[in-house]
Amino acid sequence: MAGFELGDKVEVLDEAIEGIVTAIEGTVITLETKDGFPLQFPSSQLIKSGRALNVGNYEAFQAKKEKESPEKKKIKVPKPKERNAPKMEVDLHIHQLTNSTRGMTNFDMLNLQVETAKRQLEFAIDKRIQKVVFIHGVGEGILKEELNYLFKKYPVDFYDAEYQKYGLGATEVYIYQNS
């Protein structure tokens, strides 16, 4: 940077501070603000006031172009964990499957839930969806046991779904794909 001398009027880069140089100790410059406060800054952070900057046309053009260009959109790259995230969720809670349970026995409700799971699993196999999460809730575990029995009839692996997201109330099914 330019050499500073006592009495020079200076401004601080990247801050709205200006003052007059009152002391110079190596690269540390002490300036006094118009309010009378002494502040110290490295000389690399100061510029003489009222001094014209030598900027060529090319540099001015580049700066203008940089300010005017729209920001590039960042493409979201899925994390390895997200790439393998389930593509399909099936909520088997009874209130999600029917408007009213009036007149339905527990057996009827369980049958509706298992038939829905079977239909959705066959859909996923047909559409080559590799992972499906069946949300069954915790309850007494009857629906979960019925689902386990159902899944054993298909070419799938099944295991508890991600605990952080679903708690204990979901089963994830991995469907083997034949090329």
Disulfide bonds with the S-S distance in Angstrom:
none
